[in-house]
């Protein structure tokens, strides 16, 4: 029988052992680490700086008093509270879809949705750099999986042609991609993907997790920015990044959402998110997608241009190659007062370990400039 201690030693020897880092302050652009004191935080997906926003906290406190802290059971067992339905109606209208369904997390949304739609007679085609939750959802479905190299439209077209030949009369073909890729920060060629999936009678699931709140009018995402909302069959995303809270969602046709209610195991068998959280997200969408959000997106855009001109998202990878190199650079930055995580296999392919810089509207311009200078010192030429 394998010894966990030995497995941990093997991970450490490969530079792959991870440990939890205690944070002794709220989430924000400046944080306090138990082992390292104060530092500037460039590790968070809190793109608009709302996680510790006073207005959002006030909404949460109000709704705990009004709606209560817990939901009691799953929505199919104990009834669906008004806050969940109101959030989903508001989200569907915002995303220009017929309906929406919320989940406890983005991971639950992915691992519930794909198996609910696809089974052993279906085909799921994924971008190689899709998030682990999307890959796990495809595996759980039992569908035939095909993976195309990152953003490679020719290979996607090949897979779609193959699927058209292999599929049965009632089979589904589902293309899965992200709008903003979480470790590279680049964008999917969404218009071309829509053309391909339409030409081959496939469905498209687009994960907007890192685009929602950041890209497009009102922060509605990449599909909205490109005028493609009506051509994306399922828009998935989270409230745990730019929205500053937690939870996941899927926007789709009414029939598709009703099917998820009946088949998505991560929805059916999970206690519903707190009604106070649902109500806070509902009202917090006015911050994310209104004038406040526009102002924050403008600030974030300025930081992006300062740090890495032309970058399409708030994620900027600094690829260093070996695990030890990335770990050493991360440690050197922490000594200078910057928290920038080293990302290693299996999160990224072997040999592509990196620093993952994430920018927030809550950073000050001098914070961004200081990081850029420090990075040039610890990873010159990168």
C-alpha positions, 0 to 999 in steps of 0.5 A, spaced: 500 500 500 502 506 498 505 511 503 502 518 503 509 520 506 512 517 501 508 520 496 509 527 499 516 526 499 516 525 491 512 531 490 517 535 494 523 532 490 519 534 483 518 541 486 510 540 486 508 539 493 503 545 495 501 547 502 496 552 504 498 559 506 494 563 511 492 570 510 490 574 516 487 579 513 481 580 508 482 579 501 484 585 497 490 589 493 494 589 500 494 583 504 497 580 511 500 573 510 501 569 517 508 568 515 510 574 511 507 580 513 504 585 509 505 584 501 501 587 495 497 581 492 498 580 485 495 573 486 487 574 486 482 573 481 478 579 484 479 583 478 474 589 480 476 589 487 469 588 490 471 582 495 472 587 500 468 592 498 464 596 503 458 597 499 458 589 497 459 587 504 453 592 507 449 588 502 451 582 504 450 584 512 443 586 510 441 580 506 443 575 512 438 579 516 433 579 511 433 572 508 437 568 513 444 564 513 442 557 510 438 554 505 436 548 509 437 543 503 437 542 496 432 546 492 429 540 489 428 538 496 426 544 501 423 549 495 427 554 492 427 561 495 425 567 492 433 570 492 435 564 487 430 565 482 430 573 482 438 572 481 437 567 475 432 571 472 436 577 473 442 574 470 439 571 464 436 578 462 443 580 463 446 575 459 441 575 453 439 568 454 432 565 456 434 562 462 439 561 468 441 556 473 446 557 479 450 552 482 455 552 489 461 553 485 464 554 478 467 547 478 460 544 480 457 548 474 462 544 469 461 538 473 454 538 473 452 541 466 456 537 461 454 530 464 447 532 464 447 534 457 452 528 454 453 521 455 456 515 452 453 516 445 455 523 445 462 527 443 465 532 447 471 536 444 475 541 448 481 546 447 487 543 451 487 548 456 480 548 458 480 548 466 480 542 470 473 542 472 471 542 464 475 536 463 473 533 469 465 534 467 467 531 460 470 525 463 464 524 468 459 524 462 462 518 459 462 521 452 467 520 447 472 526 448 477 529 443 482 535 445 484 540 440 491 544 441 490 550 444 486 555 439 487 551 433 481 552 429 484 547 423 484 541 428 477 543 431 475 543 424 478 536 423 475 533 430 468 536 428 468 533 421 470 526 424 464 527 429 459 528 424 461 522 421 461 518 427 455 521 431 448 517 431 442 520 429 440 523 436 447 524 438 450 531 441 456 534 439 459 539 444 465 544 443 467 546 450 472 552 450 474 558 455 473 565 453 479 568 457 484 562 459 485 562 466 493 560 466 495 564 459 490 570 459 489 569 452 482 569 448 479 564 444 477 565 437 470 565 438 467 568 432 471 562 428 469 557 433 461 559 432 462 558 425 465 551 425 460 549 431 454 552 426 457 548 420 457 542 423 451 542 428 454 542 434 453 545 441 458 550 444 459 551 451 463 557 453 466 558 460 466 566 461 469 565 468 475 570 467 471 574 462 465 576 466 465 583 469 472 584 465 470 584 458 464 587 454 459 592 455 457 592 462 462 586 463 457 581 460 463 577 457 467 576 451 461 573 447 457 580 448 464 584 446 463 580 440 456 580 439 455 573 439 451 572 445 445 569 441 450 564 438 453 561 444 449 555 446 451 555 454 454 561 457 458 558 464 461 563 469 462 564 476 461 570 481 467 568 485 472 573 481 470 579 478 463 579 482 467 578 488 463 573 491 462 565 490 458 561 486 457 558 479 452 559 473 450 557 466 445 561 462 442 557 456 435 556 453 429 554 458 429 547 456 436 546 457 436 549 464 430 545 465 434 539 463 439 541 468 435 542 474 433 534 472 439 531 471 445 536 473 447 532 479 452 537 483 445 541 483 440 536 485 444 533 490 447 539 493 444 544 499 443 550 495 447 556 496 445 561 502 439 565 500 443 571 503 449 570 498 444 569 492 440 576 494 447 579 495 449 577 488 443 579 485 444 586 487 451 586 486 450 585 479 448 592 479 455 594 481 459 589 477 454 591 470 453 599 472 457 605 472 461 603 478 463 597 474 465 601 468 469 605 472 473 599 475 474 596 468 477 603 466 482 602 472 483 595 470 484 597 463 489 602 465 493 597 469 493 592 464 496 597 459 501 599 464 504 592 466 503 589 459 501 593 453 496 590 449 494 584 454 487 582 452 485 580 460 487 581 467 492 575 467 499 576 465 503 569 465 511 570 466 513 563 463 519 560 466 520 553 464 522 549 470 518 548 477 524 550 481 525 557 477 518 559 478 518 557 485 525 561 486 522 567 482 516 567 486 520 567 493 524 573 491 518 577 489 515 575 496 521 578 499 520 584 496 513 585 498 509 582 492 505 575 492 505 572 485 504 565 485 508 560 482 504 555 477 506 548 476 504 542 473 498 539 473 495 546 472 500 548 466 503 543 462 510 540 464 516 545 462 511 551 462 512 553 470 510 560 470 509 566 475 501 568 474 500 575 475 493 578 476 491 585 476 485 588 480 482 595 479 483 596 486 491 596 485 494 603 485 498 605 479 504 605 483 503 598 485 503 596 478 509 600 476 513 597 482 511 590 481 514 591 473 520 593 476 521 588 481 519 582 476 525 585 471 530 584 477 528 577 479 526 574 472 530 579 467 528 578 460 522 575 461 
